[in-house]
Amino acid sequence: MLLYRVKKLRHLQGWQRTLAIVFVAQLASAMGFSIIFPFLPLYVEHLGSSSGLSTELLSGLVISAQAFTMMIAGPIWGALADRYGRKMMFERATFGGAIVMGLMGFAVSAEQLVLLRAIQGVITGTVSAANALVAAQAPRERMGYAMSTIQVGLWSGVALGPLIGGALADAFGFRMPFLLTAVLLAISGALVWRGVREQFTPAPRIIEQHVSFFAEWRRVLGFSGVSVVYVTRFMAALSGSLITPISPLFVASLLGASSSGISTATGLVAGVSSATGTLGGLVLGRMGDRIGHRKILVWSAVAAGLFYLPQAAVGEVWQLIVLQGLFGLASGGLVAAPSALLAHFTPPGAEGAVYGLDNSVTSFGRTLSPMIGSGIAMLVGLRGPFAAAGLTYLAMGLVAFLLLPRRATLSAAGLAPDEAPILPAA
């Protein structure tokens, strides 16, 4: 059915056709990866340790391992994308991810699962690959629309995945969702393989003057505003994953230890914010093209913090769901706006390096976050990570307001000042 829809898209031309196909592929891959979120710590407990390590430690490692290895591999894949093509990188991430995720369904110990999660981080990275593929073709004046469309696919998949995964885990056990994930990733890769036509030409400036990966990364970081965007991206990733290792335990504490359907309820909590994030990303991304993505980033971060802080005081699951839904509306701007700002602050031809570093920064935040969240929960209880996340979002808004430039300066790229896009003031 999905391949049939790709054929229906052939009447679209250029970047719009690529955007439509990548949207569907992003939806399928995000749904696959997020299917395992609601029960991953419970799966660790189910598998047990073969070396005597505690379940709490392994639960943190199984989340952090993938983020840590992706942090290292992301910039390398990004630089390779600028040299050999972005379409190839997306296919590597999806087809490779399909194999690794399928193997996770056959793990026999928590240590094996941690190892496979680490391998997943090395091989995958569909979000940065999709961003680079679209950013290389979309016009700069339509970048907010293009990036928000990609984020709608991402958030829609992340919204549906936990709901499906939680229900499957409760009904058929923990292994079935991994097999479904493998199928969805394979479909995602096939969509781009068959549907996207990339006319790729490496940027001569990068090849002639910057032959090493490190030189390309230094060049990207030299553009005005890029480092600040990466700081805000790190803070968003740190905040967003603080509750991941304790979410099933917190939901269980609200429902009562004897209640059934904990995985389903956890999936609902995770899914509702992603569902509303789909709407928020679409509206705020397009709005950013008109009023400025800097302004969207600042106020989205403030709103996210204000909606997250009360979650530390909820007494019922429905209250948590409502607040997560409101948070999701604001968080839609925290994904699309930084992606669009990176495109404005950097010249064409460096998309792979730009979004590869972006993926690495995000992964670094997600590497630290579960451990920090677990530590806060151990010190002050399960409600502590919610308060910490809210405060971090508020700090993120302050950083964006004070440090993000209002004008994209590309003189470092050899462009004349009048060629640099002007961003609406916040």
Salt bridges, closest charged atoms under 4 A:
ASP82 OD1 - ARG86 NH2 2.70
GLU216 OE2 - ARG83 NH2 2.77
ASP289 OD1 - HIS293 NE2 3.15
GLU351 OE1 - ARG86 NH2 3.07
GLU351 OE2 - ARG140 NH2 3.71
ASP358 OD1 - ARG233 NE 2.86
